[in-house]
Amino acid sequence: MADRVAVLNTEMNSEMLEYAVETTREAFGKYKVETQIAEFIKKRLDEKYAQSWHCVVGTWYGRLSASEEPS
């Protein structure tokens, strides 16, 4: 994975974003299969932030989702 990371849109705070980027870099360094990369990232984020995270890794896909504002 290239050292350059482009985050186009996020609702994460800066600490969470930094952790996610570093975890992603680690995953790409350890694994070559996209499903293994996604699983590694999801597990790490679930462990640290105790939420149900979704992780998509691939080159051709479409995605649409919505999130609710925290109460």
JOMOLIN-V198657 format. One record per residue. N is the residue number from 0. PSI is psi as a letter, one per 40 degrees, with the letter a starting at -180 (999 if undefined). OMEGA is omega in whole degrees, -180 to 180 (none if undefined). BURIAL is b if it has 9 or more other C-alpha atoms within 8 Angstrom, else e. Layout:
BEGIN
N/PSI/OMEGA/BURIAL
N/PSI/OMEGA/BURIAL
END
This chain:
BEGIN
0/i/178/e
1/i/179/e
2/d/-178/e
3/h/178/e
4/h/177/e
5/h/176/e
6/h/-176/e
7/d/-179/e
8/h/177/e
9/i/172/e
10/e/-180/e
11/i/171/e
12/i/-173/e
13/d/179/e
14/d/-180/e
15/d/179/e
16/d/179/b
17/d/178/e
18/d/-180/e
19/d/179/b
20/d/179/b
21/d/177/e
22/d/178/b
23/d/177/b
24/d/179/b
25/d/-179/e
26/d/180/b
27/d/176/b
28/d/-176/e
29/d/-170/e
30/i/177/b
31/e/-178/e
32/h/-174/e
33/d/180/b
34/d/177/e
35/d/178/b
36/d/-180/b
37/d/-180/b
38/d/179/b
39/d/-178/b
40/d/-179/b
41/d/-179/b
42/d/-180/e
43/d/-180/b
44/d/176/b
45/d/-180/b
46/d/-175/e
47/d/-173/e
48/e/173/e
49/f/176/e
50/i/177/e
51/g/-177/e
52/i/174/e
53/h/-180/e
54/h/179/e
55/h/178/e
56/h/179/e
57/i/-178/e
58/d/-179/e
59/h/178/e
60/i/173/e
61/i/-178/e
62/i/174/e
63/h/178/e
64/i/178/e
65/i/176/e
66/i/179/e
67/i/176/e
68/i/177/e
69/i/179/e
70/999/none/e
END
